[in-house]
Amino acid sequence: MLRRGAVRRNPEEVAALAELQGKLPLGAFKEVAWGRVEREAALWRQNLTNKGISSEEIFEILLSCNCKKAELVKPGLWVLPALSLKMPFGKDISIVGTISDVTKHGMLCFGKDTFSETLKIWPRFLIYEAIKQHLPFDVEDKIVFVQSGKERRGYCDGKEGQIIDLLSYYFFCQEYPSPLLPELIEEIWKGDMEALEKKLRLEQGKDWKTIYNAQLDWMLGKEEVCFDKEHLLALQAWFPKKKFKNE
């Protein structure tokens, strides 16, 4: 968060605020820690500059049910109408809230350019894609990864349908715990049962320190994890279109 703030704002102001909030260590370690933050923030700013993006043009989008058309309420903050969706179960849903780190060159991601980070930001990117036509200027269809300077272009046909699918999945998971944990997405996405089994076995007996989930903790506990046809059937039930490698 400090690096992110140092990219968008005056680094000296960010350092002073971080010190007041106790986010920096005391004594000599403070200068060492802040020096590292400054170096990394400078690299990130250079990555943005190489993409033709200045920190001054980064803005936020606030989706509001009280908004009828796009309005710039203050520098760096656009208010747009809420995104309205008709769900399959017959109810209308309005998506409100803030989408941060937006530019005319695309949406910024301060995470790493990895499979898991891309999936984490994808729902926000879908909403960005669905509402950007309300802005009085054009914005590009891509995600810019600030840490690496790389980018991914969005190919989002039927984006509102994808958002509805994600919301339907979310509501379903309120009643039925899903095995699609963030740490396991890549293996499940790729249908790699062997890699999925290996990752879960590495956690055996470690109290799920790197993959903590209350349902997994309750279901598996300290007993030996046994992957058999029942586990494959469970995955098939959740992901019927997915072909697992050892199926």
CYANA upper distance limits for C-alpha pairs under 8 A (distance plus 0.5 A):
  1 MET  CA      5 GLY  CA      6.61
  2 LEU  CA      6 ALA  CA      6.57
  2 LEU  CA     14 VAL  CA      7.71
  2 LEU  CA     18 ALA  CA      8.05
  2 LEU  CA     37 VAL  CA      7.47
  3 ARG  CA      7 VAL  CA      6.78
  3 ARG  CA     37 VAL  CA      6.07
  3 ARG  CA     38 GLU  CA      7.72
  3 ARG  CA     40 GLU  CA      7.38
  3 ARG  CA     41 ALA  CA      5.67
  4 ARG  CA      8 ARG  CA      7.14
  4 ARG  CA     41 ALA  CA      7.63
  4 ARG  CA    110 PHE  CA      7.63
  5 GLY  CA      9 ARG  CA      6.32
  5 GLY  CA     11 PRO  CA      8.19
  5 GLY  CA     14 VAL  CA      6.97
  6 ALA  CA     10 ASN  CA      6.81
  6 ALA  CA     11 PRO  CA      5.24
  6 ALA  CA     14 VAL  CA      6.56
  6 ALA  CA     37 VAL  CA      8.42
  6 ALA  CA     38 GLU  CA      7.72
  6 ALA  CA     41 ALA  CA      6.47
  7 VAL  CA     11 PRO  CA      8.05
  7 VAL  CA     41 ALA  CA      6.00
  7 VAL  CA     42 ALA  CA      7.79
  7 VAL  CA     44 TRP  CA      7.47
  7 VAL  CA     45 ARG  CA      6.38
  7 VAL  CA     55 SER  CA      7.14
  8 ARG  CA     55 SER  CA      5.63
  8 ARG  CA     56 GLU  CA      7.67
  8 ARG  CA     58 ILE  CA      8.05
  9 ARG  CA     13 GLU  CA      7.91
  9 ARG  CA     14 VAL  CA      7.44
  9 ARG  CA     55 SER  CA      8.16
 10 ASN  CA     14 VAL  CA      6.90
 11 PRO  CA     15 ALA  CA      6.58
 11 PRO  CA     38 GLU  CA      7.89
 12 GLU  CA     16 ALA  CA      6.72
 13 GLU  CA     17 LEU  CA      6.69
 14 VAL  CA     18 ALA  CA      6.52
 15 ALA  CA     19 GLU  CA      6.67
 15 ALA  CA     34 TRP  CA      7.85
 16 ALA  CA     20 LEU  CA      6.85
 17 LEU  CA     21 GLN  CA      6.72
 18 ALA  CA     22 GLY  CA      6.64
 18 ALA  CA     23 LYS  CA      5.58
 18 ALA  CA     24 LEU  CA      6.77
 19 GLU  CA     23 LYS  CA      6.43
 19 GLU  CA     24 LEU  CA      6.08
 24 LEU  CA     30 LYS  CA      6.23
 24 LEU  CA     33 ALA  CA      7.60
 24 LEU  CA     34 TRP  CA      7.96
 25 PRO  CA     29 PHE  CA      6.35
 25 PRO  CA     30 LYS  CA      5.37
 25 PRO  CA     33 ALA  CA      7.92
 26 LEU  CA     30 LYS  CA      5.88
 27 GLY  CA     31 GLU  CA      8.36
 28 ALA  CA     32 VAL  CA      7.35
 29 PHE  CA     33 ALA  CA      6.52
 30 LYS  CA     34 TRP  CA      6.56
 31 GLU  CA     35 GLY  CA      6.34
 32 VAL  CA     36 ARG  CA      6.92
 33 ALA  CA     37 VAL  CA      6.96
 34 TRP  CA     38 GLU  CA      6.62
 35 GLY  CA     39 ARG  CA      6.74
 36 ARG  CA     40 GLU  CA      6.74
 37 VAL  CA     41 ALA  CA      6.48
 38 GLU  CA     42 ALA  CA      6.50
 39 ARG  CA     43 LEU  CA      6.87
 40 GLU  CA     44 TRP  CA      6.76
 41 ALA  CA     45 ARG  CA      6.61
 42 ALA  CA     46 GLN  CA      6.70
 43 LEU  CA     47 ASN  CA      6.76
 43 LEU  CA    147 GLN  CA      8.28
 44 TRP  CA     48 LEU  CA      6.86
 44 TRP  CA    146 VAL  CA      6.13
 44 TRP  CA    147 GLN  CA      6.08
 44 TRP  CA    148 SER  CA      8.23
 44 TRP  CA    149 GLY  CA      8.12
 45 ARG  CA     49 THR  CA      6.66
 45 ARG  CA     54 SER  CA      8.28
 45 ARG  CA     55 SER  CA      7.97
 45 ARG  CA    146 VAL  CA      8.44
 46 GLN  CA     50 ASN  CA      6.63
 47 ASN  CA     51 LYS  CA      7.11
 47 ASN  CA    146 VAL  CA      6.87
 47 ASN  CA    147 GLN  CA      7.89
 47 ASN  CA    148 SER  CA      7.58
 47 ASN  CA    149 GLY  CA      5.34
 48 LEU  CA     52 GLY  CA      6.92
 48 LEU  CA     53 ILE  CA      5.50
 48 LEU  CA     54 SER  CA      7.05
 48 LEU  CA     55 SER  CA      8.41
 48 LEU  CA    146 VAL  CA      7.06
 48 LEU  CA    149 GLY  CA      7.23
 49 THR  CA     53 ILE  CA      5.61
 49 THR  CA     54 SER  CA      6.49
 50 ASN  CA    149 GLY  CA      8.29
 51 LYS  CA    149 GLY  CA      8.03
 52 GLY  CA    105 HIS  CA      8.49
 53 ILE  CA     57 GLU  CA      7.63
 53 ILE  CA    103 THR  CA      8.12
 53 ILE  CA    105 HIS  CA      7.61
 54 SER  CA     58 ILE  CA      7.82
 57 GLU  CA     76 GLY  CA      7.91
 57 GLU  CA    103 THR  CA      6.73
 57 GLU  CA    104 LYS  CA      8.43
 58 ILE  CA     76 GLY  CA      7.24
 58 ILE  CA    101 ASP  CA      6.25
 58 ILE  CA    102 VAL  CA      6.05
 58 ILE  CA    103 THR  CA      5.54
 59 PHE  CA     75 PRO  CA      8.44
 59 PHE  CA     76 GLY  CA      4.74
 59 PHE  CA     77 LEU  CA      6.25
 59 PHE  CA     78 TRP  CA      8.05
 59 PHE  CA    100 SER  CA      7.16
 59 PHE  CA    101 ASP  CA      6.35
 59 PHE  CA    102 VAL  CA      5.76
 59 PHE  CA    103 THR  CA      6.78
 60 GLU  CA     76 GLY  CA      6.50
 60 GLU  CA     77 LEU  CA      5.42
 60 GLU  CA     78 TRP  CA      6.76
 60 GLU  CA     98 THR  CA      7.25
 60 GLU  CA     99 ILE  CA      6.23
 60 GLU  CA    100 SER  CA      4.93
 60 GLU  CA    101 ASP  CA      6.49
 60 GLU  CA    102 VAL  CA      6.44
 61 ILE  CA     77 LEU  CA      6.42
 61 ILE  CA     78 TRP  CA      5.40
 61 ILE  CA     79 VAL  CA      6.30
 61 ILE  CA     80 LEU  CA      7.40
 61 ILE  CA     98 THR  CA      6.05
 61 ILE  CA     99 ILE  CA      5.58
 61 ILE  CA    100 SER  CA      6.89
 61 ILE  CA    102 VAL  CA      8.09
 62 LEU  CA     77 LEU  CA      7.65
 62 LEU  CA     78 TRP  CA      6.65
 62 LEU  CA     79 VAL  CA      5.18
 62 LEU  CA     80 LEU  CA      6.60
 62 LEU  CA     96 VAL  CA      7.82
 62 LEU  CA     97 GLY  CA      6.08
 62 LEU  CA     98 THR  CA      4.91
 62 LEU  CA     99 ILE  CA      6.94
 63 LEU  CA     67 CYS  CA      8.26
 63 LEU  CA     79 VAL  CA      6.45
 63 LEU  CA     80 LEU  CA      5.51
 63 LEU  CA     81 PRO  CA      5.99
 63 LEU  CA     82 ALA  CA      5.12
 63 LEU  CA     83 LEU  CA      7.74
 63 LEU  CA     95 ILE  CA      7.68
 63 LEU  CA     96 VAL  CA      5.15
 63 LEU  CA     97 GLY  CA      5.69
 63 LEU  CA     98 THR  CA      6.73
 64 SER  CA     79 VAL  CA      7.34
 64 SER  CA     80 LEU  CA      6.79
 64 SER  CA     81 PRO  CA      5.82
 64 SER  CA     82 ALA  CA      5.30
 64 SER  CA     96 VAL  CA      5.93
 64 SER  CA     97 GLY  CA      7.41
 65 CYS  CA     81 PRO  CA      6.48
 65 CYS  CA     82 ALA  CA      5.60
 65 CYS  CA     94 SER  CA      8.01
 65 CYS  CA     96 VAL  CA      7.54
 66 ASN  CA     81 PRO  CA      7.70
 67 CYS  CA     79 VAL  CA      7.44
 67 CYS  CA     80 LEU  CA      6.48
 67 CYS  CA     81 PRO  CA      5.25
 67 CYS  CA     82 ALA  CA      7.82
 68 LYS  CA     80 LEU  CA      7.76
 68 LYS  CA     81 PRO  CA      5.95
 69 LYS  CA     79 VAL  CA      8.46
 69 LYS  CA     80 LEU  CA      6.49
 69 LYS  CA     81 PRO  CA      6.61
 69 LYS  CA    134 HIS  CA      7.80
 70 ALA  CA     78 TRP  CA      7.26
 70 ALA  CA     79 VAL  CA      6.17
 70 ALA  CA     80 LEU  CA      5.15
 70 ALA  CA     81 PRO  CA      7.55
 70 ALA  CA    134 HIS  CA      6.70
 70 ALA  CA    135 LEU  CA      6.56
 70 ALA  CA    136 PRO  CA      7.84
 71 GLU  CA     78 TRP  CA      6.14
 71 GLU  CA     79 VAL  CA      5.75
 71 GLU  CA     80 LEU  CA      7.23
 72 LEU  CA     76 GLY  CA      8.35
 72 LEU  CA     77 LEU  CA      6.51
 72 LEU  CA     78 TRP  CA      5.02
 72 LEU  CA     79 VAL  CA      6.84
 73 VAL  CA     77 LEU  CA      6.65
 73 VAL  CA     78 TRP  CA      6.71
 73 VAL  CA     79 VAL  CA      7.38
 74 LYS  CA     78 TRP  CA      8.00
 80 LEU  CA    131 ILE  CA      8.39
 80 LEU  CA    134 HIS  CA      7.40
 80 LEU  CA    135 LEU  CA      8.20
 82 ALA  CA     94 SER  CA      6.39
 82 ALA  CA     95 ILE  CA      6.09
 82 ALA  CA     96 VAL  CA      5.85
 83 LEU  CA     94 SER  CA      5.92
 83 LEU  CA     95 ILE  CA      5.56
 83 LEU  CA     96 VAL  CA      7.53
 83 LEU  CA    127 ILE  CA      8.39
 83 LEU  CA    130 ALA  CA      8.26
 83 LEU  CA    131 ILE  CA      7.33
 84 SER  CA     92 ASP  CA      7.33
 84 SER  CA     93 ILE  CA      6.21
 84 SER  CA     94 SER  CA      4.92
 84 SER  CA     95 ILE  CA      6.97
 85 LEU  CA     92 ASP  CA      6.11
 85 LEU  CA     93 ILE  CA      5.71
 85 LEU  CA     94 SER  CA      6.81
 85 LEU  CA    160 GLU  CA      8.05
 85 LEU  CA    164 ILE  CA      7.71
 86 LYS  CA     90 GLY  CA      7.33
 86 LYS  CA     91 LYS  CA      6.53
 86 LYS  CA     92 ASP  CA      4.97
 86 LYS  CA     93 ILE  CA      6.86
 86 LYS  CA    164 ILE  CA      8.43
 87 MET  CA     91 LYS  CA      5.95
 87 MET  CA     92 ASP  CA      6.42
 87 MET  CA     93 ILE  CA      7.54
 87 MET  CA    164 ILE  CA      6.92
 87 MET  CA    168 SER  CA      8.19
 99 ILE  CA    124 ARG  CA      7.77
 99 ILE  CA    128 TYR  CA      7.87
101 ASP  CA    107 MET  CA      6.66
101 ASP  CA    108 LEU  CA      5.85
101 ASP  CA    109 CYS  CA      8.06
102 VAL  CA    106 GLY  CA      6.77
102 VAL  CA    107 MET  CA      5.03
102 VAL  CA    108 LEU  CA      6.54
103 THR  CA    107 MET  CA      6.47
103 THR  CA    108 LEU  CA      7.94
103 THR  CA    139 VAL  CA      7.51
104 LYS  CA    138 ASP  CA      7.14
104 LYS  CA    139 VAL  CA      4.73
104 LYS  CA    140 GLU  CA      6.59
105 HIS  CA    139 VAL  CA      6.39
105 HIS  CA    140 GLU  CA      5.56
105 HIS  CA    141 ASP  CA      8.42
105 HIS  CA    142 LYS  CA      8.00
106 GLY  CA    139 VAL  CA      6.54
106 GLY  CA    140 GLU  CA      5.27
106 GLY  CA    141 ASP  CA      6.39
106 GLY  CA    142 LYS  CA      5.46
106 GLY  CA    143 ILE  CA      6.17
106 GLY  CA    144 VAL  CA      7.00
107 MET  CA    125 PHE  CA      7.82
107 MET  CA    128 TYR  CA      8.42
107 MET  CA    142 LYS  CA      6.92
107 MET  CA    143 ILE  CA      5.47
107 MET  CA    144 VAL  CA      6.62
108 LEU  CA    143 ILE  CA      6.27
108 LEU  CA    144 VAL  CA      5.33
108 LEU  CA    145 PHE  CA      6.55
108 LEU  CA    146 VAL  CA      7.08
109 CYS  CA    121 ILE  CA      7.95
109 CYS  CA    143 ILE  CA      7.16
109 CYS  CA    144 VAL  CA      6.47
109 CYS  CA    145 PHE  CA      5.35
109 CYS  CA    146 VAL  CA      6.56
110 PHE  CA    145 PHE  CA      6.52
110 PHE  CA    146 VAL  CA      5.77
110 PHE  CA    147 GLN  CA      6.73
111 GLY  CA    117 GLU  CA      6.67
111 GLY  CA    145 PHE  CA      7.24
111 GLY  CA    146 VAL  CA      7.94
111 GLY  CA    147 GLN  CA      7.37
112 LYS  CA    117 GLU  CA      6.80
112 LYS  CA    145 PHE  CA      7.15
112 LYS  CA    146 VAL  CA      8.46
112 LYS  CA    147 GLN  CA      6.68
112 LYS  CA    148 SER  CA      7.57
113 ASP  CA    117 GLU  CA      7.09
113 ASP  CA    118 THR  CA      7.41
113 ASP  CA    145 PHE  CA      6.51
113 ASP  CA    147 GLN  CA      8.26
113 ASP  CA    148 SER  CA      7.31
113 ASP  CA    150 LYS  CA      7.72
114 THR  CA    118 THR  CA      6.62
115 PHE  CA    119 LEU  CA      6.83
115 PHE  CA    186 GLU  CA      7.51
116 SER  CA    120 LYS  CA      6.73
116 SER  CA    182 PRO  CA      7.78
116 SER  CA    183 GLU  CA      8.18
116 SER  CA    185 ILE  CA      7.73
116 SER  CA    186 GLU  CA      7.24
117 GLU  CA    121 ILE  CA      6.86
118 THR  CA    122 TRP  CA      6.49
119 LEU  CA    123 PRO  CA      8.22
120 LYS  CA    182 PRO  CA      8.42
121 ILE  CA    125 PHE  CA      6.72
122 TRP  CA    126 LEU  CA      6.64
123 PRO  CA    127 ILE  CA      6.97
123 PRO  CA    163 ILE  CA      7.51
123 PRO  CA    166 LEU  CA      8.31
124 ARG  CA    128 TYR  CA      6.67
125 PHE  CA    129 GLU  CA      6.57
125 PHE  CA    143 ILE  CA      8.18
126 LEU  CA    130 ALA  CA      6.68
126 LEU  CA    156 CYS  CA      7.80
126 LEU  CA    159 LYS  CA      6.38
126 LEU  CA    160 GLU  CA      8.05
126 LEU  CA    162 GLN  CA      8.20
126 LEU  CA    163 ILE  CA      7.29
127 ILE  CA    131 ILE  CA      6.79
127 ILE  CA    159 LYS  CA      8.36
127 ILE  CA    160 GLU  CA      8.35
127 ILE  CA    163 ILE  CA      7.88
128 TYR  CA    132 LYS  CA      6.31
129 GLU  CA    133 GLN  CA      8.43
129 GLU  CA    141 ASP  CA      7.57
129 GLU  CA    156 CYS  CA      8.25
129 GLU  CA    159 LYS  CA      7.74
130 ALA  CA    159 LYS  CA      6.98
130 ALA  CA    160 GLU  CA      6.98
131 ILE  CA    135 LEU  CA      8.41
132 LYS  CA    138 ASP  CA      8.42
132 LYS  CA    139 VAL  CA      7.61
133 GLN  CA    138 ASP  CA      8.10
141 ASP  CA    153 ARG  CA      6.43
141 ASP  CA    154 GLY  CA      5.93
141 ASP  CA    155 TYR  CA      8.48
142 LYS  CA    151 GLU  CA      7.19
142 LYS  CA    152 ARG  CA      5.99
142 LYS  CA    153 ARG  CA      4.58
142 LYS  CA    154 GLY  CA      5.66
143 ILE  CA    151 GLU  CA      5.98
143 ILE  CA    152 ARG  CA      5.70
143 ILE  CA    153 ARG  CA      6.81
143 ILE  CA    154 GLY  CA      7.83
144 VAL  CA    149 GLY  CA      7.22
144 VAL  CA    150 LYS  CA      6.57
144 VAL  CA    151 GLU  CA      4.88
144 VAL  CA    152 ARG  CA      7.14
145 PHE  CA    149 GLY  CA      6.00
145 PHE  CA    150 LYS  CA      5.92
145 PHE  CA    151 GLU  CA      6.29
146 VAL  CA    150 LYS  CA      7.88
158 GLY  CA    162 GLN  CA      6.90
159 LYS  CA    163 ILE  CA      6.80
160 GLU  CA    164 ILE  CA      6.75
161 GLY  CA    165 ASP  CA      6.72
162 GLN  CA    166 LEU  CA      6.75
163 ILE  CA    167 LEU  CA      6.69
164 ILE  CA    168 SER  CA      6.51
165 ASP  CA    169 TYR  CA      6.67
166 LEU  CA    170 TYR  CA      6.66
167 LEU  CA    171 PHE  CA      6.73
168 SER  CA    172 PHE  CA      6.67
169 TYR  CA    173 CYS  CA      6.68
170 TYR  CA    174 GLN  CA      7.17
171 PHE  CA    175 GLU  CA      8.02
172 PHE  CA    176 TYR  CA      6.76
173 CYS  CA    177 PRO  CA      5.85
173 CYS  CA    178 SER  CA      6.54
177 PRO  CA    215 GLN  CA      7.69
178 SER  CA    238 TRP  CA      8.04
179 PRO  CA    235 LEU  CA      8.25
180 LEU  CA    184 LEU  CA      6.83
180 LEU  CA    185 ILE  CA      6.35
180 LEU  CA    188 ILE  CA      7.95
181 LEU  CA    185 ILE  CA      6.65
183 GLU  CA    211 ILE  CA      7.07
184 LEU  CA    188 ILE  CA      6.83
184 LEU  CA    196 LEU  CA      7.41
185 ILE  CA    189 TRP  CA      6.20
186 GLU  CA    190 LYS  CA      6.57
187 GLU  CA    191 GLY  CA      6.48
187 GLU  CA    192 ASP  CA      5.64
187 GLU  CA    193 MET  CA      7.50
187 GLU  CA    195 ALA  CA      6.72
187 GLU  CA    196 LEU  CA      5.97
188 ILE  CA    192 ASP  CA      6.76
188 ILE  CA    193 MET  CA      7.77
188 ILE  CA    196 LEU  CA      7.55
189 TRP  CA    242 LYS  CA      8.19
190 LYS  CA    244 PHE  CA      8.26
191 GLY  CA    242 LYS  CA      6.98
191 GLY  CA    243 LYS  CA      6.41
191 GLY  CA    244 PHE  CA      4.65
191 GLY  CA    245 LYS  CA      6.31
192 ASP  CA    196 LEU  CA      6.77
192 ASP  CA    244 PHE  CA      6.48
192 ASP  CA    245 LYS  CA      6.07
192 ASP  CA    246 ASN  CA      8.27
193 MET  CA    197 GLU  CA      6.55
193 MET  CA    244 PHE  CA      6.71
193 MET  CA    245 LYS  CA      6.83
193 MET  CA    246 ASN  CA      7.05
194 GLU  CA    198 LYS  CA      6.71
194 GLU  CA    245 LYS  CA      8.47
194 GLU  CA    246 ASN  CA      8.08
195 ALA  CA    199 LYS  CA      6.69
196 LEU  CA    200 LEU  CA      6.83
197 GLU  CA    201 ARG  CA      6.57
197 GLU  CA    227 PHE  CA      7.60
198 LYS  CA    202 LEU  CA      6.73
199 LYS  CA    203 GLU  CA      7.34
200 LEU  CA    204 GLN  CA      7.18
201 ARG  CA    225 VAL  CA      7.44
203 GLU  CA    207 ASP  CA      7.64
203 GLU  CA    208 TRP  CA      5.98
203 GLU  CA    209 LYS  CA      7.96
203 GLU  CA    210 THR  CA      8.10
203 GLU  CA    211 ILE  CA      7.92
204 GLN  CA    208 TRP  CA      7.83
204 GLN  CA    222 LYS  CA      7.50
204 GLN  CA    224 GLU  CA      8.01
204 GLN  CA    225 VAL  CA      8.09
205 GLY  CA    222 LYS  CA      6.37
207 ASP  CA    212 TYR  CA      8.13
207 ASP  CA    217 ASP  CA      7.97
208 TRP  CA    212 TYR  CA      5.20
208 TRP  CA    213 ASN  CA      7.84
208 TRP  CA    217 ASP  CA      7.75
212 TYR  CA    216 LEU  CA      8.28
212 TYR  CA    217 ASP  CA      8.00
213 ASN  CA    217 ASP  CA      6.59
214 ALA  CA    218 TRP  CA      6.66
215 GLN  CA    219 MET  CA      6.52
216 LEU  CA    220 LEU  CA      6.23
216 LEU  CA    221 GLY  CA      7.88
217 ASP  CA    221 GLY  CA      5.51
220 LEU  CA    224 GLU  CA      8.22
220 LEU  CA    225 VAL  CA      7.29
227 PHE  CA    231 HIS  CA      6.34
227 PHE  CA    232 LEU  CA      8.36
228 ASP  CA    232 LEU  CA      7.19
229 LYS  CA    233 LEU  CA      6.55
230 GLU  CA    234 ALA  CA      6.65
231 HIS  CA    235 LEU  CA      6.84
232 LEU  CA    236 GLN  CA      6.62
232 LEU  CA    247 GLU  CA      8.00
233 LEU  CA    237 ALA  CA      6.60
234 ALA  CA    238 TRP  CA      7.02
235 LEU  CA    239 PHE  CA      6.40
235 LEU  CA    240 PRO  CA      8.32
236 GLN  CA    240 PRO  CA      5.34
236 GLN  CA    241 LYS  CA      8.27
236 GLN  CA    242 LYS  CA      7.58
243 LYS  CA    247 GLU  CA      7.78
